[in-house]
Amino acid sequence: MSPTEAKDQIQALTAELRQHTYNYYVLAMPTISDYEFDQKLEQLSKLEKQFPEFADPESPTQVVGGDITKEFVTVKHRWPMLSLGNTYNEQELIDFDQRIRKAIGDNFEYVCELKFDGLSMSLTYVDGKLSRAVTRGDGTQGDEVTTNVRTIHTIPKKLNTGNYPDMFEIRGEVFMHLKAFERLNKERVDNGEVPYANPRNFASGTMKLQDSAEVARRPLDCFLYGLYTEKTLFKTHWESLEAVKSWGFHVDNHSRLVSDINGVLEFISHWDTERHNLSYDIDGIVIKINNYSQQQELGFTAKSPRWAISYKFKAERVETELLAVTYQVGRTGAVTPVANLKPVLLAGTTVKRATLHNADEITERLKLHEHDTVYVEKGGEIIPKIISVNLDKRKPGAKAIEYITHCPACGTLLLRTEGEAAWYCPNDEGCPPQIVGKMQHYIGRKAMNIDGLGDETIETLYRHNFIKHISDIYILHERADELKQLGRFGEKSINNMLDGIERSKQQPFEKVLFGLGIRYVGETVAKKLVAHFKTIDNLMAATAEELTAAEEIGGRIAESITEYFADESHRAEIEKLRERGLQFIAEEKEVTLASEKLSGQSFIISGVFEKYSRDELKDLIEQNGGKILSSISAKLNFLVAGDNMGPAKLEKANKLNIPIISDDELMTMIG
């Protein structure tokens, strides 16, 4: 056999065996016998030994998996993995369409994609090779699971020849086909093991296994649907899908390019029925604006893109009995009613409790009575909720359920702010669930991330009077000997906890501010406040008007912040934290200005430019002393306009007589 013939045969056998492996392990639909498969595998192995220069490093002859991951490294995403806004009805989609038209006009297309029910994954490729795989995590950072992802047959470890960039990210969904799931569950039952609840939980749990050989034995699949690069390679999302398909990625073929909202609604209607014939679960449809420049024009909210939305299919519904209503007090004092239900199977899991949201749900919308028969759904296929009551089964003389008037934890009279649905316990300094909840929030991963100090430990320390306030955490080292007397704390665990507490003093100001647990001050808002006010003293002194002048800070947030800092106990707590070494001043990033030619001038960049990306223009403006604003107002000095700029921005700029300049004119200003 000549080298050329050997190369061709090795490539053909490799491709054929990969397909058979996929059919067997992933689809659970083998098309050849085990004997035939083994014979072909042996043939390939002999050829690879005879002509090693043609052997593929990812050949089916190589053992998949086997590496042990002791712990998963947390990796920050280069581009945040944002969540999508959800809708459950067609009218909201039509409203979404109208908002898009108002912003960018009528000349646009939609891409409709199936919304897979699995685990989001981001893959990084360098020089055509899989370099890193990271889970979605909290959207800003996730767990690196590269070793496990390498075991998934449909994820290429090395790309075909193609015009792809040296480095890029591609995102998709790891999932399991239903037949493979059923086969695996049958094996578990036969072995006397507990079966898995659903394919989604199985996929997620498998990715967290530390033995990749075990992962390799669990049949997973992956569809890819989102390309991220430093420089935009394509004008549209549809073009990028076609390109990544040619590079060797597994892209779902059911996606469709449509010209208007009617096409979207037809696609949804088709798959609402047809989804039951798929080999995997989907829970909705994702709708995206096709053109990338129009996506840029529409931009993002703090949590999701404005140019995309997901439509969720109607959830499965079951009937069961309401046993009782109990109440939970959150860290902000909000009292949430919970329905305790007769256990019932719903969407693959046993449901015993459901959220009731607020008092109006009980007394106005549902008009619940004791031991009502209720219909339960999973909102977004995740959180169980009561949809309605079966009045035909209401028991004679059943008593209406009334919402409580006093806090179930501390007995304080509940209050309700005008315009809000929730009732609150105002006793934030004396109500145990609020005190514990605040401290648990403070130590959490997204806030101060204190290693060695978990939720249960906080509860234990509170019960034994070691901590009553956040600031008490920082004097636990003074009571180390007493901690040893509790029984559950060994010397090593105490030292780990105290080390974690000490390290937390280095967390930046925005983490501390978020950790304080001020109502409506989430991660994003905390970052905006720190960027604007720089120090805790400036923030505490700010009026409501000054707060709303900061980017993305509205009236409700401003009111909550001023109320929080008006409380002397809160100010005293901050002073204690300051004394104990916490960071209350923003970390100033050193910026070397190229010039001050744009000093005192503010800009907004809109549209698409031939010579520069929008980020490059933003950097140039800031490097020359200019400021970038988030929205058009009378404060704006210049609108830098490119192609495909939204008509709404143009209209507003003209109305306010704001000068509209090109990128060339901006360069002239910079010189």
C-alpha positions as CSV (number, residue, x, y, z in Angstrom):
1,M,0.0,0.0,0.0
2,S,1.4,3.4,-1.0
3,P,1.6,6.2,1.5
4,T,-1.1,8.1,-0.4
5,E,-3.5,5.1,-0.3
6,A,-2.8,4.6,3.4
7,K,-3.5,8.3,4.2
8,D,-6.8,8.1,2.3
9,Q,-7.8,4.9,4.1
10,I,-6.9,6.2,7.5
11,Q,-8.9,9.3,7.0
12,A,-11.9,7.3,5.7
13,L,-11.9,4.8,8.5
14,T,-11.4,7.5,11.2
15,A,-14.5,9.4,9.9
16,E,-16.6,6.2,9.6
17,L,-15.7,5.0,13.1
18,R,-16.4,8.5,14.6
19,Q,-19.9,8.3,13.1
20,H,-20.5,4.8,14.4
21,T,-19.3,5.8,17.9
22,Y,-21.7,8.8,17.8
23,N,-24.6,6.6,16.7
24,Y,-23.9,4.0,19.4
25,Y,-23.0,6.2,22.5
26,V,-24.9,9.4,21.8
27,L,-27.9,8.5,19.7
28,A,-28.2,4.9,21.2
29,M,-28.9,3.8,17.6
30,P,-26.0,1.6,16.4
31,T,-26.0,0.8,12.6
32,I,-23.4,-2.0,12.7
33,S,-22.7,-4.8,15.1
34,D,-20.1,-4.6,17.9
35,Y,-18.0,-7.3,16.0
36,E,-17.9,-5.2,12.8
37,F,-17.0,-2.1,14.8
38,D,-14.1,-3.9,16.5
39,Q,-12.8,-5.2,13.1
40,K,-12.7,-1.7,11.6
41,L,-11.1,-0.4,14.7
42,E,-8.4,-3.1,14.5
43,Q,-7.8,-2.3,10.8
44,L,-7.3,1.4,11.6
45,S,-5.0,0.6,14.5
46,K,-2.7,-1.5,12.2
47,L,-2.6,1.2,9.5
48,E,-1.7,3.9,12.1
49,K,1.2,1.7,13.4
50,Q,2.4,1.2,9.8
51,F,2.0,4.9,8.8
52,P,2.2,6.9,12.1
53,E,2.8,10.1,10.2
54,F,-0.9,10.0,9.2
55,A,-2.4,9.1,12.6
56,D,-4.9,11.6,14.0
57,P,-4.2,12.5,17.7
58,E,-7.9,12.3,18.3
59,S,-8.3,8.9,16.5
60,P,-11.0,6.5,17.7
61,T,-8.1,4.1,18.5
62,Q,-6.9,6.3,21.3
63,V,-8.3,5.9,24.8
64,V,-10.7,8.7,25.6
65,G,-10.6,10.2,29.0
66,G,-8.7,8.9,32.1
67,D,-7.4,12.2,33.5
68,I,-8.4,13.0,37.1
69,T,-9.3,16.6,37.8
70,K,-8.7,17.4,41.5
71,E,-10.6,20.7,41.4
72,F,-12.1,22.9,38.7
73,V,-10.3,26.2,38.1
74,T,-12.5,29.3,38.0
75,V,-12.0,31.2,34.7
76,K,-13.2,34.7,33.9
77,H,-15.1,34.9,30.5
78,R,-13.4,37.1,27.9
79,W,-16.9,38.0,26.8
80,P,-19.7,37.7,29.5
81,M,-22.2,34.8,29.0
82,L,-25.4,36.8,29.4
83,S,-28.8,35.3,29.9
84,L,-31.7,36.1,27.6
85,G,-35.0,37.8,28.4
86,N,-37.9,35.3,28.4
87,T,-41.4,35.5,27.1
88,Y,-44.3,32.9,27.2
89,N,-46.8,34.5,24.8
90,E,-47.0,35.9,21.2
91,Q,-48.1,39.4,22.2
92,E,-44.8,39.9,24.1
93,L,-42.9,38.8,21.0
94,I,-44.9,41.3,18.9
95,D,-44.0,44.0,21.5
96,F,-40.4,43.0,21.2
97,D,-40.6,43.3,17.4
98,Q,-42.1,46.8,17.7
99,R,-39.3,47.9,20.0
100,I,-36.7,46.7,17.5
101,R,-38.5,48.6,14.7
102,K,-38.6,51.7,16.7
103,A,-34.9,51.6,17.4
104,I,-33.4,50.4,14.0
105,G,-36.2,50.8,11.4
106,D,-37.9,48.0,9.4
107,N,-35.0,46.6,7.4
108,F,-33.8,43.6,9.4
109,E,-34.0,39.8,9.6
110,Y,-34.4,37.3,12.5
111,V,-32.6,34.0,13.0
112,C,-34.8,31.4,14.9
113,E,-32.9,28.7,16.8
114,L,-34.1,25.8,18.9
115,K,-33.5,26.4,22.7
116,F,-31.7,23.3,23.9
117,D,-32.3,22.1,27.4
118,G,-28.8,21.5,28.6
119,L,-25.6,23.1,30.0
120,S,-24.1,26.2,28.4
121,M,-20.5,25.9,27.4
122,S,-17.8,28.2,26.0
123,L,-15.0,26.7,24.0
124,T,-11.8,28.6,23.1
125,Y,-9.7,27.5,20.0
126,V,-6.1,28.6,19.4
127,D,-4.5,27.9,16.1
128,G,-7.4,25.6,15.2
129,K,-7.1,23.4,18.4
130,L,-9.4,23.2,21.4
131,S,-7.6,25.1,24.1
132,R,-10.1,25.6,26.9
133,A,-13.8,24.7,27.8
134,V,-15.6,26.8,30.5
135,T,-19.1,26.4,31.9
136,R,-21.4,29.5,32.0
137,G,-21.1,29.8,35.8
138,D,-22.5,33.1,36.9
139,G,-22.1,34.7,33.5
140,T,-18.8,36.5,34.3
141,Q,-16.8,33.4,35.3
142,G,-17.2,29.7,35.2
143,D,-15.4,26.3,35.8
144,E,-12.8,25.1,33.4
145,V,-13.9,21.6,32.3
146,T,-11.6,21.1,29.3
147,T,-10.6,17.5,30.1
148,N,-14.2,16.4,30.3
149,V,-15.3,18.3,27.2
150,R,-12.6,16.5,25.2
151,T,-14.5,13.3,25.7
152,I,-17.6,14.6,23.7
153,H,-17.4,13.1,20.3
154,T,-19.1,15.9,18.4
155,I,-16.7,18.6,19.7
156,P,-13.7,18.9,17.4
157,K,-10.3,18.9,19.1
158,K,-8.7,20.0,15.9
159,L,-10.5,21.9,13.1
160,N,-10.7,21.2,9.4
161,T,-8.8,23.5,7.1
162,G,-10.6,26.8,7.1
163,N,-10.4,30.6,7.2
164,Y,-10.8,30.8,11.0
165,P,-9.0,33.3,13.2
166,D,-5.9,32.4,15.3
167,M,-8.0,32.7,18.5
168,F,-11.8,32.6,19.0
169,E,-14.5,31.4,21.3
170,I,-17.5,29.4,20.2
171,R,-20.5,28.8,22.5
172,G,-23.1,26.1,22.6
173,E,-25.1,23.7,24.7
174,V,-24.0,20.3,26.1
175,F,-27.0,17.9,26.3
176,M,-28.1,14.2,26.2
177,H,-30.3,12.5,23.6
178,L,-33.4,10.9,25.1
179,K,-32.8,7.3,23.9
180,A,-29.3,7.4,25.4
181,F,-30.7,8.8,28.7
182,E,-33.4,6.1,28.8
183,R,-30.7,3.4,28.1
184,L,-28.5,4.7,30.9
185,N,-31.4,5.0,33.4
186,K,-32.5,1.4,32.6
187,E,-28.9,0.2,33.3
188,R,-29.0,2.1,36.7
189,V,-32.3,0.6,37.7
190,D,-31.1,-2.9,36.7
191,N,-28.0,-2.3,38.9
192,G,-30.2,-1.2,41.8
193,E,-29.0,2.4,41.5
194,V,-31.2,5.6,41.7
195,P,-32.2,6.8,38.1
196,Y,-31.6,10.3,37.0
197,A,-34.5,12.8,37.0
198,N,-34.0,14.2,33.5
199,P,-31.3,14.6,30.8
200,R,-30.5,18.1,31.7
201,N,-29.5,17.3,35.3
202,F,-27.5,14.3,33.9
203,A,-25.5,16.5,31.5
204,S,-24.8,19.1,34.1
205,G,-23.7,16.5,36.7
206,T,-21.5,14.7,34.3
207,M,-19.5,17.9,33.5
208,K,-18.7,18.1,37.2
209,L,-17.2,14.6,37.5
210,Q,-13.5,14.6,38.3
211,D,-12.7,11.4,36.3
212,S,-12.8,12.1,32.6
213,A,-12.9,8.3,31.9
214,E,-16.3,8.2,33.6
215,V,-17.4,11.2,31.6
216,A,-16.4,9.5,28.4
217,R,-18.7,6.5,29.3
218,R,-21.6,8.9,29.6
219,P,-23.0,9.8,26.2
220,L,-23.1,13.6,25.7
221,D,-23.6,15.7,22.6
222,C,-23.2,19.4,21.9
223,F,-24.6,21.9,19.5
224,L,-22.6,25.1,18.8
225,Y,-24.4,28.4,18.0
226,G,-22.4,31.5,18.9
227,L,-19.0,32.8,17.5
228,Y,-17.0,35.4,19.4
229,T,-13.9,37.1,17.9
230,E,-11.8,40.2,18.5
231,K,-12.5,41.5,15.0
232,T,-16.0,40.9,13.4
233,L,-15.5,38.4,10.6
234,F,-19.0,38.3,9.3
235,K,-21.8,40.8,8.7
236,T,-24.5,38.5,10.0
237,H,-25.1,35.7,12.5
238,W,-26.4,33.5,9.8
239,E,-23.1,33.8,7.9
240,S,-21.2,32.9,11.0
241,L,-23.3,29.7,11.5
242,E,-22.6,28.6,8.0
243,A,-18.9,29.3,8.4
244,V,-18.4,27.4,11.7
245,K,-20.3,24.5,10.2
246,S,-17.7,24.4,7.4
247,W,-14.9,24.5,10.0
248,G,-16.2,21.2,11.5
249,F,-18.5,22.3,14.3
250,H,-21.7,20.5,15.1
251,V,-24.4,23.1,14.3
252,D,-28.2,22.4,14.5
253,N,-29.7,22.2,11.1
254,H,-33.2,23.3,12.2
255,S,-32.3,27.0,12.6
256,R,-34.1,29.3,10.1
257,L,-33.5,32.8,8.7
258,V,-36.9,34.7,8.5
259,S,-37.7,38.2,7.3
260,D,-40.3,39.3,9.9
261,I,-42.2,38.5,13.1
262,N,-44.7,36.4,11.1
263,G,-41.9,34.0,10.2
264,V,-40.9,33.8,13.8
265,L,-44.4,33.0,14.9
266,E,-44.7,30.3,12.2
267,F,-41.4,28.7,13.4
268,I,-42.6,28.7,17.0
269,S,-46.0,27.2,16.0
270,H,-44.3,24.4,14.0
271,W,-41.8,23.4,16.8
272,D,-44.4,23.6,19.6
273,T,-45.8,20.4,18.1
274,E,-42.8,19.0,16.3
275,R,-40.4,19.2,19.3
276,H,-42.0,16.0,20.6
277,N,-40.4,14.2,17.6
278,L,-36.9,15.3,18.3
279,S,-34.3,13.0,19.9
280,Y,-33.5,15.6,22.6
281,D,-35.3,18.1,24.8
282,I,-35.9,21.7,23.9
283,D,-37.8,24.2,26.1
284,G,-38.3,27.0,23.6
285,I,-37.1,29.1,20.7
286,V,-34.3,31.7,20.6
287,I,-34.9,34.7,18.4
288,K,-31.9,36.9,17.4
289,I,-31.4,39.9,15.1
290,N,-29.3,38.6,12.2
291,N,-27.2,41.7,11.4
292,Y,-24.2,42.2,13.7
293,S,-24.1,46.0,13.2
294,Q,-27.8,46.2,14.2
295,Q,-27.1,44.0,17.2
296,Q,-24.4,46.5,18.3
297,E,-26.8,49.4,17.7
298,L,-29.4,47.8,20.0
299,G,-26.8,47.0,22.7
300,F,-27.4,45.3,26.0
301,T,-29.1,45.8,29.4
302,A,-27.1,44.9,32.5
303,K,-28.2,41.2,32.2
304,S,-29.2,40.5,28.6
305,P,-28.9,41.6,25.0
306,R,-31.6,43.8,23.6
307,W,-31.3,42.2,20.2
308,A,-32.4,38.7,21.3
309,I,-35.2,37.0,23.3
310,S,-36.3,33.5,24.1
311,Y,-39.8,32.2,23.7
312,K,-40.6,29.4,26.3
313,F,-43.1,26.7,25.4
314,K,-46.0,26.2,27.8
315,A,-44.9,24.2,30.8
316,E,-46.3,20.8,31.9
317,R,-49.2,21.1,34.4
318,V,-50.3,18.8,37.1
319,E,-53.1,18.8,39.8
320,T,-52.4,18.3,43.5
321,E,-53.7,19.3,47.0
322,L,-52.6,22.4,48.9
323,L,-51.6,21.2,52.4
324,A,-50.6,24.5,54.0
325,V,-49.1,28.0,53.4
326,T,-45.9,28.8,55.3
327,Y,-43.8,32.0,55.2
328,Q,-40.1,32.7,54.7
329,V,-38.3,35.8,55.7
330,G,-35.5,36.9,53.3
331,R,-32.3,38.9,54.1
332,T,-34.0,42.1,52.9
333,G,-37.0,41.5,55.2
334,A,-39.3,40.5,52.3
335,V,-41.8,37.9,53.5
336,T,-42.5,35.2,50.9
337,P,-45.4,32.8,51.2
338,V,-44.8,29.2,50.2
339,A,-47.4,26.6,49.2
340,N,-46.7,23.2,50.8
341,L,-48.2,20.6,48.5
342,K,-49.1,16.9,48.4
343,P,-46.0,15.5,46.5
344,V,-46.6,15.1,42.8
345,L,-44.4,14.3,39.8
346,L,-43.9,17.3,37.5
347,A,-41.5,17.5,34.5
348,G,-39.3,14.6,35.8
349,T,-39.1,15.8,39.5
350,T,-41.2,15.4,42.6
351,V,-42.7,18.7,43.6
352,K,-43.6,19.3,47.3
353,R,-43.5,23.2,47.5
354,A,-44.4,26.1,45.2
355,T,-43.8,29.8,45.3
356,L,-46.8,32.1,45.9
357,H,-44.8,35.3,45.4
358,N,-46.9,37.7,47.5
359,A,-50.1,38.4,49.4
360,D,-52.0,39.4,46.3
361,E,-51.4,35.9,44.8
362,I,-53.1,34.3,47.8
363,T,-56.0,36.7,48.4
364,E,-56.7,38.3,45.0
365,R,-55.5,36.3,42.0
366,L,-55.9,32.7,43.3
367,K,-58.3,33.4,46.3
368,L,-56.9,30.3,48.0
369,H,-58.8,28.3,50.5
370,E,-57.6,25.6,52.9
371,H,-56.9,22.3,51.2
372,D,-57.7,23.6,47.7
373,T,-57.0,21.4,44.7
374,V,-54.5,23.4,42.6
375,Y,-52.9,23.3,39.2
376,V,-49.1,23.5,39.4
377,E,-46.6,24.3,36.6
378,K,-42.8,24.8,36.5
379,G,-42.2,28.5,35.5
380,G,-39.5,28.4,32.9
381,E,-39.3,24.6,33.5
382,I,-37.5,25.3,36.8
383,I,-39.5,26.9,39.7
384,P,-42.9,25.3,40.5
385,K,-45.8,27.7,40.8
386,I,-49.5,27.5,41.3
387,I,-51.4,28.5,38.2
388,S,-55.0,28.2,39.3
389,V,-57.5,26.5,41.6
390,N,-59.9,23.7,40.6
391,L,-63.0,25.2,42.1
392,D,-65.1,22.0,41.3
393,K,-63.0,20.2,44.0
394,R,-63.1,22.9,46.7
395,K,-64.3,21.4,50.0
396,P,-67.6,22.7,51.4
397,G,-67.0,25.2,54.2
398,A,-63.3,25.6,53.3
399,K,-61.8,28.7,55.0
400,A,-60.1,31.4,52.9
401,I,-56.4,31.7,53.6
402,E,-55.5,35.2,54.9
403,Y,-52.0,36.6,54.6
404,I,-50.2,37.1,58.0
405,T,-49.9,40.5,59.6
406,H,-46.8,40.0,61.7
407,C,-43.3,38.6,61.0
408,P,-43.3,34.8,61.5
409,A,-39.7,35.0,62.9
410,C,-39.7,38.0,65.3
411,G,-43.4,39.0,65.6
412,T,-42.8,42.6,64.2
413,L,-45.8,44.2,62.4
414,L,-45.3,43.9,58.6
415,L,-45.1,46.9,56.4
416,R,-45.9,47.4,52.7
417,T,-44.5,50.2,50.6
418,E,-46.9,51.9,48.3
419,G,-46.6,50.5,44.7
420,E,-44.9,47.3,45.9
421,A,-46.4,43.8,46.1
422,A,-44.3,42.4,48.9
423,W,-44.7,42.9,52.7
424,Y,-41.6,43.5,54.7
425,C,-40.4,43.0,58.3
426,P,-38.7,46.4,59.2
427,N,-36.8,44.9,62.1
428,D,-33.6,44.3,60.1
429,E,-31.3,44.6,63.2
430,G,-33.4,42.1,65.3
431,C,-35.0,39.6,63.0
432,P,-32.9,36.4,63.0
433,P,-33.5,35.3,59.3
434,Q,-32.6,38.8,58.1
435,I,-29.4,38.9,60.2
436,V,-28.3,35.5,59.1
437,G,-29.3,36.1,55.5
438,K,-27.3,39.3,55.3
439,M,-24.2,37.6,56.6
440,Q,-24.7,34.6,54.3
441,H,-25.0,37.0,51.3
442,Y,-21.9,38.9,52.4
443,I,-19.6,35.8,52.5
444,G,-21.0,34.5,49.2
445,R,-19.0,33.8,46.1
446,K,-20.3,36.8,44.2
447,A,-19.6,39.1,47.1
448,M,-16.7,38.7,49.5
449,N,-16.1,35.0,48.6
450,I,-14.8,34.0,52.0
451,D,-13.2,30.5,51.9
452,G,-13.8,28.3,54.9
453,L,-17.0,30.1,55.9
454,G,-20.3,28.7,54.5
455,D,-24.0,29.2,55.1
456,E,-24.2,26.5,57.8
457,T,-21.2,27.9,59.7
458,I,-22.8,31.3,59.7
459,E,-26.0,29.8,61.2
460,T,-24.0,28.0,63.9
461,L,-21.9,31.0,64.8
462,Y,-25.1,33.1,65.0
463,R,-26.9,30.6,67.3
464,H,-23.9,30.5,69.6
465,N,-23.7,34.3,69.8
466,F,-20.3,34.6,68.1
467,I,-21.7,37.0,65.4
468,K,-24.6,39.4,65.2
469,H,-23.4,41.7,62.5
470,I,-21.1,41.4,59.4
471,S,-18.4,43.3,61.3
472,D,-18.3,40.6,63.9
473,I,-16.9,38.2,61.3
474,Y,-13.6,40.2,61.5
475,I,-13.1,39.8,65.2
476,L,-13.6,36.0,65.2
477,H,-9.8,35.6,65.5
478,E,-10.0,37.0,69.0
479,R,-12.3,34.1,70.0
480,A,-10.4,31.2,68.3
481,D,-10.1,29.3,71.6
482,E,-13.8,29.6,72.2
483,L,-14.5,28.3,68.7
484,K,-12.6,25.1,69.5
485,Q,-15.1,24.4,72.3
486,L,-18.0,24.2,69.9
487,G,-17.1,20.7,68.9
488,R,-17.8,21.0,65.2
489,F,-14.7,23.1,64.5
490,G,-11.2,21.6,64.4
491,E,-8.0,23.6,64.5
492,K,-7.4,23.3,60.7
493,S,-11.0,24.4,59.8
494,I,-10.7,27.3,62.2
495,N,-7.4,28.4,60.6
496,N,-8.8,28.0,57.1
497,M,-11.8,30.1,58.0
498,L,-9.7,32.9,59.7
499,D,-7.3,32.9,56.7
500,G,-10.3,33.3,54.3
501,I,-11.6,36.2,56.4
502,E,-8.3,37.9,56.4
503,R,-7.9,37.5,52.6
504,S,-11.4,39.0,52.1
505,K,-10.1,42.4,53.2
506,Q,-8.4,42.7,49.8
507,Q,-11.7,42.4,47.9
508,P,-12.4,45.6,45.9
509,F,-14.9,48.2,46.9
510,E,-17.6,47.1,44.5
511,K,-17.6,43.6,46.1
512,V,-17.9,45.1,49.6
513,L,-20.7,47.4,48.5
514,F,-22.6,44.5,46.9
515,G,-21.9,42.4,50.0
516,L,-23.7,44.9,52.3
517,G,-27.0,43.7,50.8
518,I,-28.6,47.1,50.1
519,R,-32.0,46.5,48.4
520,Y,-31.8,46.8,44.5
521,V,-27.9,47.1,44.6
522,G,-26.9,44.0,42.7
523,E,-23.4,43.3,41.2
524,T,-23.9,45.6,38.2
525,V,-25.4,48.5,40.1
526,A,-22.5,48.2,42.7
527,K,-19.9,48.5,40.0
528,K,-21.7,51.6,38.4
529,L,-21.9,53.3,41.8
530,V,-18.3,52.7,42.6
531,A,-17.2,53.9,39.2
532,H,-19.2,57.1,39.7
533,F,-18.7,58.0,43.4
534,K,-15.2,56.4,44.0
535,T,-15.5,56.3,47.8
536,I,-18.0,55.2,50.4
537,D,-18.0,58.7,51.9
538,N,-19.1,60.2,48.6
539,L,-21.8,57.6,48.2
540,M,-23.1,58.1,51.7
541,A,-23.3,61.9,51.2
542,A,-25.0,61.7,47.8
543,T,-28.6,63.0,47.5
544,A,-31.2,61.1,45.5
545,E,-30.7,63.6,42.6
546,E,-27.0,63.0,42.6
547,L,-27.5,59.3,42.6
548,T,-29.8,59.3,39.6
549,A,-27.2,61.3,37.7
550,A,-25.0,58.1,37.8
551,E,-25.2,55.7,34.9
552,E,-28.2,53.3,35.0
553,I,-29.2,54.4,38.6
554,G,-33.0,55.0,38.7
555,G,-35.3,56.6,41.3
556,R,-36.1,53.3,43.1
557,I,-32.4,52.4,43.5
558,A,-31.6,56.0,44.7
559,E,-34.4,55.9,47.2
560,S,-33.2,52.6,48.6
561,I,-29.6,53.8,49.0
562,T,-30.5,57.1,50.7
563,E,-32.8,55.2,53.1
564,Y,-30.0,52.7,53.9
565,F,-27.4,55.3,54.7
566,A,-29.9,57.4,56.7
567,D,-29.9,54.6,59.3
568,E,-27.3,55.4,61.9
569,S,-26.8,51.7,62.7
570,H,-25.8,51.0,59.0
571,R,-23.3,53.9,59.1
572,A,-21.9,52.6,62.4
573,E,-21.5,49.2,60.8
574,I,-19.6,50.6,57.9
575,E,-17.2,52.5,60.2
576,K,-16.5,49.2,62.0
577,L,-15.7,47.5,58.7
578,R,-13.5,50.4,57.7
579,E,-11.6,50.1,61.0
580,R,-11.1,46.4,60.3
581,G,-9.4,47.0,57.0
582,L,-12.2,46.6,54.4
583,Q,-11.8,48.5,51.0
584,F,-14.1,51.5,50.7
585,I,-12.2,53.4,47.9
586,A,-12.3,52.5,44.2
587,E,-9.2,50.9,42.7
588,E,-8.0,53.6,40.3
589,K,-6.8,52.2,37.1
590,E,-3.9,54.1,35.8
591,V,-4.7,55.6,32.4
592,T,-2.0,57.3,30.4
593,L,-3.5,60.0,28.2
594,A,-2.2,60.4,24.7
595,S,-3.5,64.0,24.9
596,E,-6.2,66.2,26.5
597,K,-7.7,67.4,23.2
598,L,-11.1,65.9,24.0
599,S,-11.1,67.0,27.7
600,G,-14.5,68.1,28.9
601,Q,-16.2,66.6,25.8
602,S,-18.7,63.7,25.9
603,F,-19.5,61.3,23.1
604,I,-21.8,58.5,22.0
605,I,-20.7,56.0,19.3
606,S,-23.5,54.6,17.1
607,G,-23.5,52.5,14.0
608,V,-20.8,50.6,12.1
609,F,-17.5,51.9,10.8
610,E,-15.1,50.7,8.1
611,K,-11.8,51.7,9.6
612,Y,-12.3,51.1,13.3
613,S,-14.4,49.0,15.7
614,R,-16.6,50.8,18.2
615,D,-14.3,49.7,21.0
616,E,-11.3,51.2,19.2
617,L,-13.1,54.5,18.8
618,K,-14.2,54.4,22.5
619,D,-10.5,53.8,23.6
620,L,-9.3,56.6,21.4
621,I,-11.8,59.1,22.8
622,E,-10.9,58.1,26.4
623,Q,-7.1,58.1,25.7
624,N,-7.5,61.7,24.6
625,G,-9.5,62.9,27.6
626,G,-13.0,62.4,26.3
627,K,-15.9,60.7,28.1
628,I,-18.3,58.1,26.8
629,L,-22.0,58.4,27.7
630,S,-24.6,55.6,27.7
631,S,-27.6,57.6,26.3
632,I,-28.4,60.7,24.4
633,S,-29.3,63.7,26.5
634,A,-28.7,67.4,26.6
635,K,-25.4,66.7,28.3
636,L,-24.0,65.1,25.1
637,N,-21.5,67.0,23.0
638,F,-21.1,64.8,20.0
639,L,-22.7,61.8,18.4
640,V,-20.2,59.8,16.3
641,A,-22.3,58.2,13.6
642,G,-21.5,55.2,11.3
643,D,-23.5,53.1,8.9
644,N,-26.8,51.6,10.0
645,M,-27.3,53.9,12.9
646,G,-30.7,53.5,14.6
647,P,-33.3,56.1,13.5
648,A,-34.4,56.7,17.1
649,K,-31.0,57.9,18.1
650,L,-30.6,60.1,15.1
651,E,-34.0,61.7,15.7
652,K,-33.3,62.4,19.3
653,A,-29.9,63.9,18.5
654,N,-31.4,66.2,15.9
655,K,-34.2,67.2,18.3
656,L,-31.6,68.2,20.9
657,N,-29.3,69.9,18.2
658,I,-26.4,67.6,19.1
659,P,-23.6,67.8,16.5
660,I,-23.3,64.5,14.5
661,I,-19.8,63.7,13.3
662,S,-18.1,60.9,11.4
663,D,-15.2,58.9,12.5
664,D,-12.9,60.9,10.1
665,E,-14.1,64.1,11.8
666,L,-13.3,62.6,15.2
667,M,-9.8,61.8,14.0
668,T,-9.4,65.4,12.9
669,M,-10.4,66.6,16.4
670,I,-7.8,64.3,17.9
671,G,-5.2,65.4,15.3
